[in-house]
Amino acid sequence: MSTTFKLNPNVASLPPYNAGMNIAVARNKTGRDDIAALASNENPYGCSPNVSKALAGIEPSRYSDPSCTSLRDALSGKLDIPANRIVIGNGSEEMIAAVSRAALRPFSTVLTVTPGFGLHEIEPRANGAKVVKYPMTADLRFDVVGLVAALRTKPSIFFLSSPSNPVGPALATEGLRHIIEAVPKETLFVLDEAYFEFCGADGPDGVRELETSGLAYVVLRTFSKAYGLAGLRVGYAIASDERVAAAISSAKTPFNVNAAAQLAAVAALEDEEWMRSAVAKVVAERERMARQVKALGYFAPESMTNFLFIDVSHDSGAAFDHFLSHGIIVKPWKEPGFETYIRVTVGLPAENDRFLDALAELKAGQSQGQAGR
Ligand SMILES: *Cc1c(COP(=O)(O)O)cnc(C)c1O
């Protein structure tokens, strides 16, 4: 029997999202228990102890609050932004989907950066838009001059992750200001700050920088990384104005954020001290890892996040297998031109030591291979 049912070609042709290997799958494949999961930029210290206390109060039989009132009020107070400009998502990834759905039509154009975050391409394409990916410089910095020129094409959305996933650097305040000045009034600027908390006091605060810009914009932040709530799925969008926020809200499902996620996020915000201390430990480990990676002779751009992007000068799939055989999950990069890069999350110190040992072994193998040629 053959049907004539047709899929939406925009969806059927989407590239797959490159998700990190799941721990249970890695255990199964390797037969090891001691898996170091360093592929998904999670917080190795978990989350604030406030969260489990708050979760005891959950009522599973009740629908969650569709407007996430308590969480929006808490964020409104923290950020000094009216609650009606904040939309909470089932992870900030849902907000990427909702923003795309709210702003794009078939044949709209979207500008983003390569290497970049997969969903900044996938969600616009699912909505029929054409995505232009502007490259970073050869030494993997943001090409501010190039982006300023590319913005003259007046894309419907400009998606920019700063700090960059997967590369790591953050735009300096000056660079962000140049870009803000160049965003045309026809464009919605979506600044994805998933790693904002790792940036330190020197990094620009997109919410503050954009507040007086007069642009249509959305800043995305998440509880998945610094706050350690990746499994509960909660992130948010801060919109330039109520009209943009209302459109994003209309473009999501009504009960998108479950009750546990809402309770947990409020509890996490009440214990920022915990978050800051976890971030400080991760940042110290990141710097230690970066020094050792460089000492081995590998290139890794400066990172303002909780991960490193490393050119292992060798097929990333083979490198992935090497690390997995040591019980370490990393993310092999697949974007054209970057197939020799892996992205590794900063884990606990002992996990990072294992990663560095396995990287040294990879290096020794590569040098031997070269000597033998
Ligand atoms: C992790 C990440 C997100 C998505 O996070 P959620 O878990 O969906 O909140 C969004 N953007 C970037 C750049 C990320 O790295």
PDBQT file of the ligand as one rigid body, heavy atoms in Angstrom, charges set to zero:
ROOT
HETATM    1  C1  LIG A 401      22.325  25.134  26.121  1.00  0.00    +0.000 C 
HETATM    2  C2  LIG A 401      21.941  26.225  25.172  1.00  0.00    +0.000 A 
HETATM    3  C3  LIG A 401      20.619  26.615  24.984  1.00  0.00    +0.000 A 
HETATM    4  C4  LIG A 401      19.440  25.826  25.451  1.00  0.00    +0.000 C 
HETATM    5  O1  LIG A 401      19.320  25.685  26.732  1.00  0.00    +0.000 OA
HETATM    6  P1  LIG A 401      17.984  25.124  27.371  1.00  0.00    +0.000 P 
HETATM    7  O2  LIG A 401      18.429  23.928  28.108  1.00  0.00    +0.000 OA
HETATM    8  O3  LIG A 401      16.987  24.798  26.313  1.00  0.00    +0.000 OA
HETATM    9  O4  LIG A 401      17.532  26.253  28.229  1.00  0.00    +0.000 OA
HETATM   10  C5  LIG A 401      20.331  27.688  24.175  1.00  0.00    +0.000 A 
HETATM   11  N1  LIG A 401      21.310  28.333  23.537  1.00  0.00    +0.000 NA
HETATM   12  C6  LIG A 401      22.593  27.979  23.661  1.00  0.00    +0.000 A 
HETATM   13  C7  LIG A 401      23.627  28.742  22.918  1.00  0.00    +0.000 C 
HETATM   14  C8  LIG A 401      22.951  26.908  24.467  1.00  0.00    +0.000 A 
HETATM   15  O5  LIG A 401      24.220  26.515  24.545  1.00  0.00    +0.000 OA
ENDROOT
TORSDOF 0
